[in-house]
Amino acid sequence: MIWEVFRQQRAGRDFVYCRDVHAPDREMAKQYAVIQHGRRKPTHALWVAPQEEIRTVSADDTVPEPADEGEPTEWVVFSPDRRGYHTECGTVTAAGEDAAARRAVDTFGEDDELLWVVRETDIGEVTADDVTFGGTTDKSYRFAQTYNVDPAAEEVEASEEEQVEAERERRGDA
């Protein structure tokens, strides 16, 4: 099963699409997302959503008139940012997929851009309270792989400083 992954750099910021992971279930998808997408860049939280549950819709699409489909739920909407990455732009409340698609287009749709709409309950979240995200890559393993130790020692020292700085940012000391 393919799970789309969205990364939030800092608390309060929007979630931005960062690729996908292949996993059999939500818990494994969250773990894989942390390993693949939460280790190098500063990360506050990750969302994973099953690819098959994400509806793609644009203002040009003919969205059918929604039928009364039951209790309204929250739907998260993503639209392409200026770089082309799908970025969280808000939520809509609707009682079904067609109603959510129509509301998303009415509220956030512009020209021919493709919006992604996913039910909030289909999203799995991992936050900095759950795991320790990276923020930079530890390069100390390179020290033992060279005979000329000076450049490697400098790189290890720089890496250690990056790790300390990343830890300060995680704690909010920066």
C-alpha positions as CSV (number, residue, x, y, z in Angstrom):
1,M,0.0,0.0,0.0
2,I,1.3,3.5,-0.8
3,W,1.1,6.2,1.8
4,E,1.6,9.9,0.9
5,V,3.8,11.8,3.4
6,F,3.5,15.4,4.4
7,R,6.1,17.2,6.6
8,Q,5.7,20.2,9.0
9,Q,8.9,22.0,9.6
10,R,7.9,23.9,12.7
11,A,4.8,24.0,14.9
12,G,2.1,26.1,13.4
13,R,3.4,25.8,9.8
14,D,1.5,24.1,7.0
15,F,2.2,20.5,6.1
16,V,4.0,20.1,2.7
17,Y,4.0,17.0,0.6
18,C,7.4,15.3,0.6
19,R,6.9,11.9,-1.3
20,D,5.5,8.6,-0.3
21,V,6.3,5.4,1.5
22,H,5.3,1.8,0.9
23,A,3.9,0.1,4.0
24,P,1.3,-2.5,4.9
25,D,-0.5,-0.4,7.5
26,R,-0.7,3.1,9.1
27,E,1.8,2.3,12.0
28,M,4.4,1.0,9.6
29,A,3.8,4.0,7.3
30,K,4.4,6.4,10.2
31,Q,7.7,4.6,11.1
32,Y,8.9,4.5,7.5
33,A,8.0,8.2,7.2
34,V,10.1,9.1,10.2
35,I,13.0,7.1,8.8
36,Q,12.8,8.4,5.3
37,H,11.5,12.0,5.7
38,G,12.1,13.0,9.3
39,R,15.8,12.5,9.6
40,R,17.5,15.1,7.5
41,K,15.4,18.3,7.5
42,P,14.1,20.0,10.6
43,T,10.8,18.4,11.3
44,H,8.1,19.0,13.9
45,A,5.5,16.5,12.6
46,L,4.7,14.2,9.8
47,W,1.3,13.1,8.3
48,V,0.7,9.9,6.4
49,A,-2.4,9.3,4.3
50,P,-3.3,6.3,2.1
51,Q,-2.9,7.3,-1.5
52,E,-6.2,5.7,-2.4
53,E,-8.0,7.9,0.0
54,I,-6.8,11.2,-1.5
55,R,-9.2,12.7,-4.0
56,T,-7.7,14.8,-6.7
57,V,-10.0,17.6,-8.0
58,S,-9.6,20.8,-9.9
59,A,-11.9,23.8,-10.7
60,D,-12.3,22.5,-14.2
61,D,-13.7,19.2,-13.0
62,T,-17.5,18.6,-13.0
63,V,-18.1,17.6,-9.4
64,P,-21.5,16.0,-9.1
65,E,-24.1,17.6,-6.8
66,P,-23.4,16.0,-3.4
67,A,-26.1,13.7,-2.0
68,D,-26.9,13.8,1.7
69,E,-24.2,11.3,2.8
70,G,-24.5,11.4,6.6
71,E,-22.7,13.2,9.3
72,P,-20.3,16.0,8.3
73,T,-16.6,15.4,8.9
74,E,-13.4,17.5,8.5
75,W,-11.5,17.2,5.2
76,V,-8.0,18.5,4.8
77,V,-7.2,20.3,1.5
78,F,-3.8,20.6,-0.2
79,S,-3.1,22.9,-3.1
80,P,0.1,23.4,-5.1
81,D,2.4,26.1,-3.7
82,R,4.6,28.3,-6.0
83,R,7.2,25.5,-6.2
84,G,4.6,22.9,-7.2
85,Y,4.5,21.0,-3.9
86,H,1.1,20.2,-2.5
87,T,0.8,22.2,0.7
88,E,-2.0,22.2,3.3
89,C,-4.2,25.2,2.6
90,G,-7.1,24.5,5.0
91,T,-10.0,22.3,5.9
92,V,-13.6,22.0,4.8
93,T,-16.5,20.3,6.6
94,A,-18.6,18.0,4.4
95,A,-20.8,14.9,4.6
96,G,-19.0,12.9,1.9
97,E,-16.3,12.9,-0.7
98,D,-18.3,14.7,-3.4
99,A,-19.4,17.4,-1.0
100,A,-15.8,17.8,0.2
101,A,-14.5,18.0,-3.3
102,R,-17.1,20.7,-4.2
103,R,-16.4,22.7,-1.1
104,A,-12.6,22.5,-1.6
105,V,-12.9,23.8,-5.2
106,D,-15.3,26.5,-4.1
107,T,-13.0,27.6,-1.2
108,F,-9.5,27.0,-2.5
109,G,-9.7,26.2,-6.2
110,E,-7.9,28.5,-8.7
111,D,-7.8,28.0,-12.5
112,D,-6.7,24.5,-13.4
113,E,-4.6,23.6,-10.3
114,L,-5.2,20.2,-8.8
115,L,-6.3,20.1,-5.2
116,W,-6.0,17.0,-3.0
117,V,-8.8,16.3,-0.5
118,V,-8.4,13.7,2.2
119,R,-10.7,12.9,5.2
120,E,-8.9,14.1,8.4
121,T,-9.6,10.7,10.1
122,D,-7.6,9.0,7.3
123,I,-4.4,10.9,8.3
124,G,-1.9,9.4,10.7
125,E,0.3,11.9,12.5
126,V,3.7,11.6,14.1
127,T,4.9,14.5,16.2
128,A,8.1,15.5,17.9
129,D,6.4,14.4,21.1
130,D,6.2,10.8,19.7
131,V,9.7,10.5,18.2
132,T,13.0,12.4,18.0
133,F,13.4,13.7,14.5
134,G,16.8,14.3,13.0
135,G,17.5,17.7,11.6
136,T,20.9,17.0,10.3
137,T,22.9,13.9,9.4
138,D,25.6,12.5,11.8
139,K,28.8,12.0,9.7
140,S,31.0,10.6,12.4
141,Y,31.1,7.2,10.7
142,R,33.3,8.8,8.0
143,F,36.2,9.4,10.4
144,A,37.4,5.8,10.3
145,Q,37.2,5.6,6.5
146,T,40.2,7.7,5.6
147,Y,43.9,7.8,6.2
148,N,44.1,11.6,6.0
149,V,42.3,12.2,9.3
150,D,42.4,16.1,9.2
151,P,39.6,16.7,6.7
152,A,37.5,13.9,8.3
153,A,38.1,15.2,11.8
154,E,36.9,18.7,10.7
155,E,33.9,17.2,9.1
156,V,33.1,15.2,12.2
157,E,33.5,18.3,14.4
158,A,31.2,20.2,12.1
159,S,28.7,17.4,12.2
160,E,28.8,17.3,16.0
161,E,28.1,21.1,16.1
162,E,25.1,20.5,13.7
163,Q,23.8,17.8,16.0
164,V,24.1,20.1,19.0
165,E,22.3,22.9,17.1
166,A,19.6,20.6,15.9
167,E,19.0,19.4,19.5
168,R,18.8,23.0,20.7
169,E,16.2,23.7,18.0
170,R,14.2,20.6,19.0
171,R,14.1,21.8,22.7
172,G,13.3,25.4,21.6
173,D,16.5,26.9,22.9
174,A,17.4,28.5,19.6
